[in-house]
Amino acid sequence: LVLEQPRPEWETELPAVVPFDEGDTVSLFISAGAQGLNAAHAVRVQWGDGSTTTHTLTPGQSNRIDHVYRDDQPGVQADFYVAKLKFLFSVPSFSGTNGEASVVFLVDNVRPTVDVQVLAPAGGGLHTLVGSFSDPGLDDTHSITWTFSDGTVLTNAGLTVTHAFTGGGSATLTVEDDDGGFDVKTVLVV
């Protein structure tokens, strides 16, 4: 006599290919069939960005699985990530996989946002400028350029610089990420 265990059924609510910004949370909704409530249900997700996670599913309920893409595809690569799902189950005396699915996520670059503060002059026309920026692309790399009204250009000098101004002038901070997104902030120095 051979008893055959029924394999669970899966329902997935996979999003259509919709653009997301780097740093946004993307969500999958997966339901494991209620049959075999004494079974263990799980899904393994290879997100396409080098990370893999396994999630235990509650049978008969919609299970939400979240992921954050920390960066769009660097450089000129297409900004698509293919997440591959493998459905796993285990019942007494038997375990295995029951299907696979995939979903495509389009992850867009978000440009950095720049700000600059001018500190009180230190004397002799010297001013310290403090730049800052934020970028939801947590894995982006950035180049920093300071341009001054006297023609001086500092590349990758850091976010805090000191510059001598005679009679005032302006300073411009440009921050560019590795995908070509950039922001510029100009301040007047008197």
Salt bridges, closest charged atoms under 4 A:
ASP49 OD2 - HIS67 NE2 2.89
ASP66 OD1 - ARG64 NE 2.81
GLU100 OE2 - LYS86 NZ 3.49
ASP115 OD1 - LYS185 NZ 3.53
ASP135 OD2 - HIS142 NE2 2.79
ASP139 OD1 - ARG70 NH2 3.07
ASP150 OD2 - HIS163 NE2 2.94
ASP183 OD1 - ARG111 NH1 3.02
